[in-house]
Amino acid sequence: MMEVYIFGLTWQAIVEWFLAQPIYAQVFVLIGVFAVLVLAVILVYYILKGVAYLVYYVLKGVYYLLKGIGLLFYKTFEGLYYLISGKPKPQLNPAPEQQVPPQVKQEEELIVPILKSEQIVRPEVVYCSECGNRFTDSMIQTISERGVAYCIHCGNKKTQDHQMSIESQ
Ligand SMILES: [Zn+2]
């Protein structure tokens, strides 16, 4: 039979010792061996993981180092090129365009409702100073839209400021 030595003892001796123990001690030993194996596996896993991380960060560091050296060389040669050729270096960041202040829009929004309310209030009853007839709604609407309208009764011109012109149509 092949002789296997573990911690100076043969496998045969260990098995004999194990079988000589009471049943609860055998179970205890099996649990202990299992726990040691699990811990060993976990330990090996974390060691490998740590080594992998170490290799990863070393490679990453080397990459950034080479990148930085490359960028340094590029900037140096770029600076030398502009220095020798005498060309002005182009501006990478042009001045940002001035934005339209948002106040303008707010003012517009404030003006519009005032005009609308005026248009609604304005069509009061208006009488023609020439013929004395009441202006129709369509005439008042035309005045407010175009600034000028003609009396449908006598044909006199009526402007937005309610001034009757002398000229007749
Ligand atoms: Zn009239």
Backbone and ligand atoms as CSV (ligand in chain L), in Angstrom:
chain,resi,resn,atom,element,x,y,z
A,1,MET,N,N,0.844,-1.187,0.000
A,1,MET,CA,C,0.000,0.000,0.000
A,1,MET,C,C,0.881,1.240,0.000
A,2,MET,N,N,0.420,2.297,-0.725
A,2,MET,CA,C,1.211,3.518,-0.853
A,2,MET,C,C,1.182,4.283,0.458
A,3,GLU,N,N,2.315,4.751,0.855
A,3,GLU,CA,C,2.426,5.493,2.111
A,3,GLU,C,C,2.260,6.994,1.842
A,4,VAL,N,N,1.218,7.586,2.424
A,4,VAL,CA,C,0.979,9.032,2.275
A,4,VAL,C,C,1.212,9.678,3.618
A,5,TYR,N,N,2.107,10.646,3.663
A,5,TYR,CA,C,2.436,11.322,4.924
A,5,TYR,C,C,1.740,12.694,5.018
A,6,ILE,N,N,1.002,12.901,6.085
A,6,ILE,CA,C,0.395,14.205,6.357
A,6,ILE,C,C,0.815,14.614,7.758
A,7,PHE,N,N,1.548,15.716,7.852
A,7,PHE,CA,C,2.073,16.222,9.141
A,7,PHE,C,C,2.848,15.110,9.887
A,8,GLY,N,N,3.608,14.369,9.108
A,8,GLY,CA,C,4.458,13.361,9.731
A,8,GLY,C,C,3.744,12.065,10.052
A,9,LEU,N,N,2.456,12.015,9.783
A,9,LEU,CA,C,1.694,10.790,10.052
A,9,LEU,C,C,1.267,10.172,8.734
A,10,THR,N,N,1.189,8.857,8.716
A,10,THR,CA,C,0.707,8.198,7.494
A,10,THR,C,C,-0.816,8.295,7.438
A,11,TRP,N,N,-1.329,8.245,6.244
A,11,TRP,CA,C,-2.781,8.295,6.027
A,11,TRP,C,C,-3.478,7.151,6.767
A,12,GLN,N,N,-2.814,6.021,6.756
A,12,GLN,CA,C,-3.348,4.827,7.433
A,12,GLN,C,C,-3.505,5.087,8.926
A,13,ALA,N,N,-2.498,5.728,9.547
A,13,ALA,CA,C,-2.527,6.031,10.977
A,13,ALA,C,C,-3.646,6.998,11.306
A,14,ILE,N,N,-3.849,7.991,10.443
A,14,ILE,CA,C,-4.911,8.984,10.651
A,14,ILE,C,C,-6.274,8.310,10.599
A,15,VAL,N,N,-6.472,7.441,9.611
A,15,VAL,CA,C,-7.753,6.746,9.450
A,15,VAL,C,C,-8.038,5.848,10.656
A,16,GLU,N,N,-7.006,5.183,11.105
A,16,GLU,CA,C,-7.158,4.307,12.287
A,16,GLU,C,C,-7.540,5.126,13.509
A,17,TRP,N,N,-6.861,6.280,13.682
A,17,TRP,CA,C,-7.158,7.173,14.821
A,17,TRP,C,C,-8.597,7.684,14.715
A,18,PHE,N,N,-8.992,8.036,13.472
A,18,PHE,CA,C,-10.329,8.595,13.230
A,18,PHE,C,C,-11.410,7.569,13.576
A,19,LEU,N,N,-11.189,6.318,13.128
A,19,LEU,CA,C,-12.180,5.266,13.362
A,19,LEU,C,C,-12.242,4.870,14.843
A,20,ALA,N,N,-11.146,5.086,15.577
A,20,ALA,CA,C,-11.095,4.745,17.001
A,20,ALA,C,C,-11.890,5.735,17.855
A,21,GLN,N,N,-12.150,6.953,17.302
A,21,GLN,CA,C,-12.872,7.984,18.058
A,21,GLN,C,C,-14.360,7.645,18.149
A,22,PRO,N,N,-15.033,8.179,19.191
A,22,PRO,CA,C,-16.486,8.022,19.268
A,22,PRO,C,C,-17.190,8.805,18.141
A,23,ILE,N,N,-18.439,8.479,17.883
A,23,ILE,CA,C,-19.170,8.998,16.720
A,23,ILE,C,C,-19.291,10.524,16.737
A,24,TYR,N,N,-19.542,11.113,17.942
A,24,TYR,CA,C,-19.690,12.588,17.991
A,24,TYR,C,C,-18.380,13.297,17.669
A,25,ALA,N,N,-17.249,12.662,18.091
A,25,ALA,CA,C,-15.933,13.221,17.791
A,25,ALA,C,C,-15.653,13.134,16.293
A,26,GLN,N,N,-16.100,12.054,15.630
A,26,GLN,CA,C,-15.922,11.894,14.176
A,26,GLN,C,C,-16.670,12.995,13.411
A,27,VAL,N,N,-17.921,13.227,13.853
A,27,VAL,CA,C,-18.738,14.290,13.223
A,27,VAL,C,C,-18.062,15.647,13.399
A,28,PHE,N,N,-17.590,15.872,14.635
A,28,PHE,CA,C,-16.921,17.139,14.951
A,28,PHE,C,C,-15.687,17.347,14.077
A,29,VAL,N,N,-14.896,16.263,13.927
A,29,VAL,CA,C,-13.684,16.327,13.100
A,29,VAL,C,C,-14.042,16.600,11.648
A,30,LEU,N,N,-15.111,15.944,11.134
A,30,LEU,CA,C,-15.542,16.142,9.741
A,30,LEU,C,C,-15.968,17.594,9.506
A,31,ILE,N,N,-16.743,18.145,10.499
A,31,ILE,CA,C,-17.181,19.550,10.389
A,31,ILE,C,C,-15.970,20.472,10.381
A,32,GLY,N,N,-15.018,20.169,11.259
A,32,GLY,CA,C,-13.802,20.983,11.340
A,32,GLY,C,C,-13.018,20.963,10.039
A,33,VAL,N,N,-12.871,19.770,9.476
A,33,VAL,CA,C,-12.135,19.634,8.207
A,33,VAL,C,C,-12.858,20.395,7.097
A,34,PHE,N,N,-14.181,20.275,7.077
A,34,PHE,CA,C,-14.993,20.962,6.059
A,34,PHE,C,C,-14.835,22.482,6.181
A,35,ALA,N,N,-14.909,22.966,7.438
A,35,ALA,CA,C,-14.773,24.407,7.687
A,35,ALA,C,C,-13.405,24.909,7.232
A,36,VAL,N,N,-12.365,24.130,7.533
A,36,VAL,CA,C,-10.997,24.520,7.138
A,36,VAL,C,C,-10.902,24.588,5.615
A,37,LEU,N,N,-11.525,23.626,4.931
A,37,LEU,CA,C,-11.487,23.598,3.464
A,37,LEU,C,C,-12.199,24.818,2.881
A,38,VAL,N,N,-13.388,25.137,3.462
A,38,VAL,CA,C,-14.162,26.296,2.979
A,38,VAL,C,C,-13.365,27.574,3.174
A,39,LEU,N,N,-12.794,27.736,4.355
A,39,LEU,CA,C,-11.982,28.928,4.653
A,39,LEU,C,C,-10.779,29.030,3.715
A,40,ALA,N,N,-10.186,27.883,3.420
A,40,ALA,CA,C,-9.034,27.863,2.513
A,40,ALA,C,C,-9.445,28.328,1.120
A,41,VAL,N,N,-10.615,27.854,0.676
A,41,VAL,CA,C,-11.112,28.241,-0.655
A,41,VAL,C,C,-11.379,29.738,-0.698
A,42,ILE,N,N,-12.051,30.255,0.377
A,42,ILE,CA,C,-12.356,31.691,0.441
A,42,ILE,C,C,-11.073,32.509,0.451
A,43,LEU,N,N,-10.112,32.037,1.229
A,43,LEU,CA,C,-8.828,32.738,1.322
A,43,LEU,C,C,-8.137,32.793,-0.036
A,44,VAL,N,N,-8.125,31.656,-0.715
A,44,VAL,CA,C,-7.499,31.596,-2.042
A,44,VAL,C,C,-8.226,32.532,-3.008
A,45,TYR,N,N,-9.579,32.568,-2.919
A,45,TYR,CA,C,-10.384,33.432,-3.794
A,45,TYR,C,C,-10.002,34.895,-3.599
A,46,TYR,N,N,-9.925,35.332,-2.312
A,46,TYR,CA,C,-9.607,36.734,-2.046
A,46,TYR,C,C,-8.178,37.081,-2.404
A,47,ILE,N,N,-7.295,36.099,-2.244
A,47,ILE,CA,C,-5.889,36.338,-2.628
A,47,ILE,C,C,-5.803,36.551,-4.137
A,48,LEU,N,N,-6.503,35.690,-4.884
A,48,LEU,CA,C,-6.489,35.818,-6.348
A,48,LEU,C,C,-7.130,37.126,-6.787
A,49,LYS,N,N,-8.224,37.475,-6.086
A,49,LYS,CA,C,-8.933,38.714,-6.403
A,49,LYS,C,C,-8.022,39.916,-6.142
A,50,GLY,N,N,-7.352,39.874,-5.001
A,50,GLY,CA,C,-6.431,40.954,-4.659
A,50,GLY,C,C,-5.311,41.079,-5.671
A,51,VAL,N,N,-4.770,39.949,-6.090
A,51,VAL,CA,C,-3.693,39.952,-7.082
A,51,VAL,C,C,-4.217,40.527,-8.400
A,52,ALA,N,N,-5.471,40.104,-8.767
A,52,ALA,CA,C,-6.071,40.600,-10.008
A,52,ALA,C,C,-6.241,42.119,-9.945
A,53,TYR,N,N,-6.753,42.623,-8.807
A,53,TYR,CA,C,-6.931,44.071,-8.639
A,53,TYR,C,C,-5.601,44.797,-8.712
A,54,LEU,N,N,-4.618,44.195,-8.080
A,54,LEU,CA,C,-3.287,44.803,-8.066
A,54,LEU,C,C,-2.762,44.933,-9.492
A,55,VAL,N,N,-2.880,43.844,-10.256
A,55,VAL,CA,C,-2.413,43.847,-11.646
A,55,VAL,C,C,-3.201,44.884,-12.447
A,56,TYR,N,N,-4.531,44.931,-12.217
A,56,TYR,CA,C,-5.399,45.866,-12.932
A,56,TYR,C,C,-4.986,47.308,-12.681
A,57,TYR,N,N,-4.790,47.657,-11.392
A,57,TYR,CA,C,-4.446,49.043,-11.059
A,57,TYR,C,C,-3.039,49.406,-11.508
A,58,VAL,N,N,-2.156,48.415,-11.484
A,58,VAL,CA,C,-0.790,48.681,-11.974
A,58,VAL,C,C,-0.830,48.992,-13.460
A,59,LEU,N,N,-1.608,48.198,-14.223
A,59,LEU,CA,C,-1.723,48.420,-15.667
A,59,LEU,C,C,-2.400,49.764,-15.952
A,60,LYS,N,N,-3.425,50.071,-15.137
A,60,LYS,CA,C,-4.146,51.326,-15.301
A,60,LYS,C,C,-3.216,52.510,-15.035
A,61,GLY,N,N,-2.442,52.379,-13.965
A,61,GLY,CA,C,-1.482,53.429,-13.625
A,61,GLY,C,C,-0.458,53.632,-14.723
A,62,VAL,N,N,0.025,52.533,-15.276
A,62,VAL,CA,C,1.004,52.610,-16.367
A,62,VAL,C,C,0.366,53.280,-17.581
A,63,TYR,N,N,-0.909,52.936,-17.842
A,63,TYR,CA,C,-1.635,53.522,-18.977
A,63,TYR,C,C,-1.730,55.031,-18.832
A,64,TYR,N,N,-2.157,55.505,-17.641
A,64,TYR,CA,C,-2.301,56.945,-17.420
A,64,TYR,C,C,-0.952,57.653,-17.453
A,65,LEU,N,N,0.051,56.956,-16.972
A,65,LEU,CA,C,1.399,57.526,-16.984
A,65,LEU,C,C,1.861,57.752,-18.422
A,66,LEU,N,N,1.667,56.712,-19.266
A,66,LEU,CA,C,2.062,56.817,-20.672
A,66,LEU,C,C,1.239,57.873,-21.387
A,67,LYS,N,N,-0.054,57.942,-21.041
A,67,LYS,CA,C,-0.951,58.923,-21.641
A,67,LYS,C,C,-0.494,60.342,-21.290
A,68,GLY,N,N,-0.150,60.521,-20.004
A,68,GLY,CA,C,0.328,61.826,-19.542
A,68,GLY,C,C,1.619,62.226,-20.230
A,69,ILE,N,N,2.525,61.261,-20.398
A,69,ILE,CA,C,3.799,61.542,-21.067
A,69,ILE,C,C,3.544,61.918,-22.523
A,70,GLY,N,N,2.626,61.166,-23.162
A,70,GLY,CA,C,2.273,61.448,-24.558
A,70,GLY,C,C,1.692,62.843,-24.717
A,71,LEU,N,N,0.789,63.211,-23.782
A,71,LEU,CA,C,0.143,64.530,-23.825
A,71,LEU,C,C,1.169,65.635,-23.616
A,72,LEU,N,N,2.107,65.375,-22.717
A,72,LEU,CA,C,3.168,66.341,-22.430
A,72,LEU,C,C,4.020,66.576,-23.677
A,73,PHE,N,N,4.361,65.473,-24.369
A,73,PHE,CA,C,5.137,65.579,-25.603
A,73,PHE,C,C,4.352,66.343,-26.654
A,74,TYR,N,N,3.070,66.038,-26.776
A,74,TYR,CA,C,2.215,66.690,-27.771
A,74,TYR,C,C,2.154,68.187,-27.525
A,75,LYS,N,N,1.921,68.576,-26.277
A,75,LYS,CA,C,1.811,69.994,-25.931
A,75,LYS,C,C,3.128,70.722,-26.176
A,76,THR,N,N,4.212,70.031,-25.859
A,76,THR,CA,C,5.539,70.632,-26.042
A,76,THR,C,C,5.797,70.899,-27.518
A,77,PHE,N,N,5.508,69.891,-28.363
A,77,PHE,CA,C,5.753,70.043,-29.795
A,77,PHE,C,C,4.773,71.033,-30.417
A,78,GLU,N,N,3.545,71.064,-29.897
A,78,GLU,CA,C,2.556,72.028,-30.388
A,78,GLU,C,C,3.028,73.448,-30.081
A,79,GLY,N,N,3.482,73.659,-28.857
A,79,GLY,CA,C,3.992,74.973,-28.454
A,79,GLY,C,C,5.187,75.383,-29.289
A,80,LEU,N,N,6.079,74.431,-29.570
A,80,LEU,CA,C,7.259,74.711,-30.387
A,80,LEU,C,C,6.853,75.074,-31.813
A,81,TYR,N,N,5.832,74.364,-32.325
A,81,TYR,CA,C,5.363,74.618,-33.693
A,81,TYR,C,C,4.860,76.050,-33.819
A,82,TYR,N,N,3.999,76.477,-32.878
A,82,TYR,CA,C,3.450,77.834,-32.946
A,82,TYR,C,C,4.518,78.882,-32.690
A,83,LEU,N,N,5.517,78.511,-31.889
A,83,LEU,CA,C,6.617,79.433,-31.582
A,83,LEU,C,C,7.482,79.653,-32.817
A,84,ILE,N,N,7.766,78.546,-33.547
A,84,ILE,CA,C,8.644,78.623,-34.715
A,84,ILE,C,C,7.911,79.238,-35.904
A,85,SER,N,N,6.665,78.775,-36.147
A,85,SER,CA,C,5.926,79.254,-37.316
A,85,SER,C,C,5.415,80.678,-37.112
A,86,GLY,N,N,5.263,81.109,-35.877
A,86,GLY,CA,C,4.800,82.468,-35.597
A,86,GLY,C,C,3.306,82.642,-35.744
A,87,LYS,N,N,2.596,81.531,-35.938
A,87,LYS,CA,C,1.134,81.606,-36.067
A,87,LYS,C,C,0.507,81.802,-34.688
A,88,PRO,N,N,-0.560,82.557,-34.625
A,88,PRO,CA,C,-1.245,82.694,-33.326
A,88,PRO,C,C,-1.963,81.406,-32.968
A,89,LYS,N,N,-1.876,81.061,-31.729
A,89,LYS,CA,C,-2.530,79.827,-31.259
A,89,LYS,C,C,-4.045,80.027,-31.244
A,90,PRO,N,N,-4.791,79.109,-31.898
A,90,PRO,CA,C,-6.254,79.301,-31.935
A,90,PRO,C,C,-6.875,79.163,-30.553
A,91,GLN,N,N,-7.853,80.010,-30.305
A,91,GLN,CA,C,-8.550,79.973,-29.007
A,91,GLN,C,C,-9.476,78.768,-28.969
A,92,LEU,N,N,-9.287,77.978,-27.955
A,92,LEU,CA,C,-10.120,76.781,-27.819
A,92,LEU,C,C,-11.503,77.117,-27.266
A,93,ASN,N,N,-11.552,78.122,-26.388
A,93,ASN,CA,C,-12.837,78.483,-25.764
A,93,ASN,C,C,-13.230,79.903,-26.157
A,94,PRO,N,N,-14.025,80.053,-27.235
A,94,PRO,CA,C,-14.490,81.393,-27.590
A,94,PRO,C,C,-15.472,81.926,-26.541
A,95,ALA,N,N,-15.535,83.256,-26.466
A,95,ALA,CA,C,-16.410,83.883,-25.457
A,95,ALA,C,C,-17.858,83.481,-25.699
A,96,PRO,N,N,-18.548,83.036,-24.685
A,96,PRO,CA,C,-19.944,82.618,-24.875
A,96,PRO,C,C,-20.834,83.800,-25.242
A,97,GLU,N,N,-21.766,83.544,-26.143
A,97,GLU,CA,C,-22.667,84.609,-26.597
A,97,GLU,C,C,-23.553,85.085,-25.453
A,98,GLN,N,N,-23.756,86.373,-25.471
A,98,GLN,CA,C,-24.590,86.946,-24.401
A,98,GLN,C,C,-26.033,86.514,-24.589
A,99,GLN,N,N,-26.559,85.980,-23.561
A,99,GLN,CA,C,-27.935,85.476,-23.641
A,99,GLN,C,C,-28.934,86.615,-23.483
A,100,VAL,N,N,-30.027,86.471,-24.189
A,100,VAL,CA,C,-31.082,87.490,-24.089
A,100,VAL,C,C,-31.668,87.424,-22.687
A,101,PRO,N,N,-31.678,88.542,-21.984
A,101,PRO,CA,C,-32.239,88.487,-20.614
A,101,PRO,C,C,-33.703,88.104,-20.651
A,102,PRO,N,N,-34.120,87.264,-19.729
A,102,PRO,CA,C,-35.497,86.779,-19.738
A,102,PRO,C,C,-36.520,87.842,-19.382
A,103,GLN,N,N,-36.054,89.040,-18.973
A,103,GLN,CA,C,-36.991,90.106,-18.589
A,103,GLN,C,C,-37.855,90.547,-19.765
A,104,VAL,N,N,-37.260,90.526,-20.985
A,104,VAL,CA,C,-37.965,91.018,-22.164
A,104,VAL,C,C,-39.263,90.243,-22.375
A,105,LYS,N,N,-39.152,88.945,-22.260
A,105,LYS,CA,C,-40.324,88.106,-22.487
A,105,LYS,C,C,-41.408,88.372,-21.440
A,106,GLN,N,N,-40.954,88.582,-20.212
A,106,GLN,CA,C,-41.915,88.853,-19.135
A,106,GLN,C,C,-42.661,90.151,-19.402
A,107,GLU,N,N,-41.919,91.168,-19.888
A,107,GLU,CA,C,-42.556,92.450,-20.186
A,107,GLU,C,C,-43.609,92.284,-21.280
A,108,GLU,N,N,-43.242,91.525,-22.334
A,108,GLU,CA,C,-44.185,91.288,-23.424
A,108,GLU,C,C,-45.458,90.626,-22.911
A,109,GLU,N,N,-45.255,89.662,-22.043
A,109,GLU,CA,C,-46.410,88.948,-21.499
A,109,GLU,C,C,-47.298,89.870,-20.664
A,110,LEU,N,N,-46.669,90.881,-20.042
A,110,LEU,CA,C,-47.441,91.811,-19.227
A,110,LEU,C,C,-48.225,92.790,-20.103
A,111,ILE,N,N,-47.617,93.181,-21.236
A,111,ILE,CA,C,-48.254,94.164,-22.109
A,111,ILE,C,C,-49.478,93.562,-22.800
A,112,VAL,N,N,-49.332,92.341,-23.279
A,112,VAL,CA,C,-50.398,91.723,-24.070
A,112,VAL,C,C,-51.760,91.705,-23.351
A,113,PRO,N,N,-51.837,91.266,-22.111
A,113,PRO,CA,C,-53.151,91.239,-21.458
A,113,PRO,C,C,-53.757,92.610,-21.277
A,114,ILE,N,N,-52.898,93.661,-21.108
A,114,ILE,CA,C,-53.414,95.020,-20.957
A,114,ILE,C,C,-54.111,95.451,-22.237
A,115,LEU,N,N,-53.443,95.189,-23.390
A,115,LEU,CA,C,-54.023,95.551,-24.685
A,115,LEU,C,C,-55.336,94.808,-24.918
A,116,LYS,N,N,-55.335,93.556,-24.569
A,116,LYS,CA,C,-56.534,92.747,-24.770
A,116,LYS,C,C,-57.693,93.287,-23.942
A,117,SER,N,N,-57.399,93.655,-22.689
A,117,SER,CA,C,-58.461,94.166,-21.823
A,117,SER,C,C,-58.974,95.499,-22.351
A,118,GLU,N,N,-58.042,96.320,-22.920
A,118,GLU,CA,C,-58.458,97.595,-23.517
A,118,GLU,C,C,-59.422,97.349,-24.670
A,119,GLN,N,N,-59.075,96.380,-25.486
A,119,GLN,CA,C,-59.917,96.084,-26.647
A,119,GLN,C,C,-61.305,95.610,-26.218
A,120,ILE,N,N,-61.333,94.914,-25.110
A,120,ILE,CA,C,-62.634,94.428,-24.642
A,120,ILE,C,C,-63.445,95.587,-24.049
A,121,VAL,N,N,-62.769,96.458,-23.326
A,121,VAL,CA,C,-63.467,97.566,-22.640
A,121,VAL,C,C,-63.905,98.631,-23.639
A,122,ARG,N,N,-63.069,98.865,-24.639
A,122,ARG,CA,C,-63.257,100.004,-25.538
A,122,ARG,C,C,-64.590,100.023,-26.294
A,123,PRO,N,N,-65.039,98.891,-26.853
A,123,PRO,CA,C,-66.259,99.009,-27.670
A,123,PRO,C,C,-67.475,99.464,-26.871
A,124,GLU,N,N,-67.384,100.669,-26.316
A,124,GLU,CA,C,-68.566,101.267,-25.703
A,124,GLU,C,C,-69.449,101.824,-26.822
A,125,VAL,N,N,-70.567,102.243,-26.470
A,125,VAL,CA,C,-71.511,102.774,-27.474
A,125,VAL,C,C,-70.955,104.096,-27.999
A,126,VAL,N,N,-70.724,104.132,-29.315
A,126,VAL,CA,C,-70.177,105.340,-29.951
A,126,VAL,C,C,-71.178,105.811,-31.012
A,127,TYR,N,N,-71.377,107.079,-31.055
A,127,TYR,CA,C,-72.303,107.646,-32.031
A,127,TYR,C,C,-71.536,108.496,-33.018
A,128,CYS,N,N,-71.986,108.449,-34.244
A,128,CYS,CA,C,-71.367,109.248,-35.304
A,128,CYS,C,C,-71.721,110.713,-35.094
A,129,SER,N,N,-70.693,111.549,-35.111
A,129,SER,CA,C,-70.941,112.979,-34.887
A,129,SER,C,C,-71.565,113.630,-36.118
A,130,GLU,N,N,-71.502,112.950,-37.277
A,130,GLU,CA,C,-72.044,113.521,-38.510
A,130,GLU,C,C,-73.539,113.248,-38.652
A,131,CYS,N,N,-73.900,111.946,-38.498
A,131,CYS,CA,C,-75.300,111.587,-38.703
A,131,CYS,C,C,-75.998,111.199,-37.405
A,132,GLY,N,N,-75.267,111.003,-36.352
A,132,GLY,CA,C,-75.841,110.717,-35.045
A,132,GLY,C,C,-76.258,109.271,-34.835
A,133,ASN,N,N,-75.970,108.450,-35.820
A,133,ASN,CA,C,-76.340,107.038,-35.689
A,133,ASN,C,C,-75.316,106.281,-34.845
A,134,ARG,N,N,-75.811,105.235,-34.210
A,134,ARG,CA,C,-74.943,104.407,-33.374
A,134,ARG,C,C,-74.032,103.571,-34.263
A,135,PHE,N,N,-72.760,103.455,-33.864
A,135,PHE,CA,C,-71.810,102.613,-34.595
A,135,PHE,C,C,-72.128,101.152,-34.341
A,136,THR,N,N,-72.012,100.343,-35.386
A,136,THR,CA,C,-72.255,98.908,-35.225
A,136,THR,C,C,-71.016,98.244,-34.607
A,137,ASP,N,N,-71.238,97.047,-34.120
A,137,ASP,CA,C,-70.129,96.290,-33.504
A,137,ASP,C,C,-69.022,95.994,-34.516
A,138,SER,N,N,-69.442,95.725,-35.757
A,138,SER,CA,C,-68.450,95.413,-36.788
A,138,SER,C,C,-67.600,96.638,-37.097
A,139,MET,N,N,-68.200,97.828,-37.057
A,139,MET,CA,C,-67.438,99.056,-37.288
A,139,MET,C,C,-66.409,99.267,-36.173
A,140,ILE,N,N,-66.835,99.089,-34.933
A,140,ILE,CA,C,-65.927,99.261,-33.790
A,140,ILE,C,C,-64.782,98.254,-33.860
A,141,GLN,N,N,-65.142,97.042,-34.302
A,141,GLN,CA,C,-64.117,95.999,-34.425
A,141,GLN,C,C,-63.105,96.370,-35.502
A,142,THR,N,N,-63.624,96.903,-36.620
A,142,THR,CA,C,-62.738,97.315,-37.716
A,142,THR,C,C,-61.805,98.429,-37.265
A,143,ILE,N,N,-62.344,99.378,-36.480
A,143,ILE,CA,C,-61.516,100.488,-35.975
A,143,ILE,C,C,-60.394,99.946,-35.092
A,144,SER,N,N,-60.755,99.031,-34.206
A,144,SER,CA,C,-59.746,98.499,-33.283
A,144,SER,C,C,-58.701,97.662,-34.003
A,145,GLU,N,N,-59.118,97.026,-35.128
A,145,GLU,CA,C,-58.175,96.185,-35.862
A,145,GLU,C,C,-57.305,96.989,-36.829
A,146,ARG,N,N,-57.965,97.856,-37.629
A,146,ARG,CA,C,-57.244,98.575,-38.683
A,146,ARG,C,C,-56.942,100.026,-38.293
A,147,GLY,N,N,-57.596,100.546,-37.291
A,147,GLY,CA,C,-57.372,101.931,-36.879
A,147,GLY,C,C,-58.257,102.918,-37.620
A,148,VAL,N,N,-59.024,102.412,-38.589
A,148,VAL,CA,C,-59.897,103.323,-39.343
A,148,VAL,C,C,-61.124,102.550,-39.839
A,149,ALA,N,N,-62.289,103.242,-39.867
A,149,ALA,CA,C,-63.513,102.638,-40.392
A,149,ALA,C,C,-64.420,103.746,-40.924
A,150,TYR,N,N,-65.412,103.325,-41.702
A,150,TYR,CA,C,-66.326,104.308,-42.285
A,150,TYR,C,C,-67.732,104.058,-41.748
A,151,CYS,N,N,-68.396,105.136,-41.457
A,151,CYS,CA,C,-69.765,105.044,-40.957
A,151,CYS,C,C,-70.640,104.403,-42.023
A,152,ILE,N,N,-71.393,103.404,-41.655
A,152,ILE,CA,C,-72.235,102.701,-42.638
A,152,ILE,C,C,-73.468,103.522,-43.012
A,153,HIS,N,N,-73.758,104.559,-42.251
A,153,HIS,CA,C,-74.947,105.382,-42.497
A,153,HIS,C,C,-74.640,106.574,-43.385
A,154,CYS,N,N,-73.537,107.296,-43.075
A,154,CYS,CA,C,-73.223,108.492,-43.862
A,154,CYS,C,C,-71.895,108.382,-44.596
A,155,GLY,N,N,-71.104,107.386,-44.275
A,155,GLY,CA,C,-69.840,107.167,-44.989
A,155,GLY,C,C,-68.696,108.001,-44.477
A,156,ASN,N,N,-68.888,108.665,-43.353
A,156,ASN,CA,C,-67.790,109.475,-42.801
A,156,ASN,C,C,-66.683,108.586,-42.227
A,157,LYS,N,N,-65.450,109.049,-42.412
A,157,LYS,CA,C,-64.295,108.291,-41.941
A,157,LYS,C,C,-64.156,108.475,-40.431
A,158,LYS,N,N,-63.899,107.370,-39.785
A,158,LYS,CA,C,-63.703,107.431,-38.331
A,158,LYS,C,C,-62.399,106.729,-37.990
A,159,THR,N,N,-61.506,107.450,-37.310
A,159,THR,CA,C,-60.203,106.882,-36.942
A,159,THR,C,C,-60.263,106.332,-35.517
A,160,GLN,N,N,-59.170,105.721,-35.147
A,160,GLN,CA,C,-59.150,105.020,-33.860
A,160,GLN,C,C,-59.280,105.977,-32.676
A,161,ASP,N,N,-58.762,107.205,-32.834
A,161,ASP,CA,C,-58.819,108.142,-31.705
A,161,ASP,C,C,-60.164,108.878,-31.646
A,162,HIS,N,N,-61.139,108.323,-32.308
A,162,HIS,CA,C,-62.525,108.793,-32.223
A,162,HIS,C,C,-62.704,110.208,-32.764
A,163,GLN,N,N,-61.795,110.592,-33.664
A,163,GLN,CA,C,-61.913,111.914,-34.281
A,163,GLN,C,C,-62.565,111.744,-35.642
A,164,MET,N,N,-63.630,112.446,-35.868
A,164,MET,CA,C,-64.329,112.355,-37.139
A,164,MET,C,C,-63.651,113.262,-38.163
A,165,SER,N,N,-63.301,112.679,-39.307
A,165,SER,CA,C,-62.687,113.512,-40.347
A,165,SER,C,C,-63.763,114.272,-41.092
A,166,ILE,N,N,-63.386,115.353,-41.687
A,166,ILE,CA,C,-64.348,116.214,-42.387
A,166,ILE,C,C,-64.705,115.608,-43.737
A,167,GLU,N,N,-63.687,114.935,-44.323
A,167,GLU,CA,C,-63.910,114.406,-45.677
A,167,GLU,C,C,-64.998,113.332,-45.667
A,168,SER,N,N,-65.845,113.393,-46.624
A,168,SER,CA,C,-66.848,112.349,-46.789
A,168,SER,C,C,-66.451,111.486,-47.969
A,169,GLN,N,N,-66.902,110.257,-47.937
A,169,GLN,CA,C,-66.489,109.300,-48.967
A,169,GLN,C,C,-67.122,109.628,-50.299
L,1,ZN,ZN,ZN,-72.427,108.657,-39.754
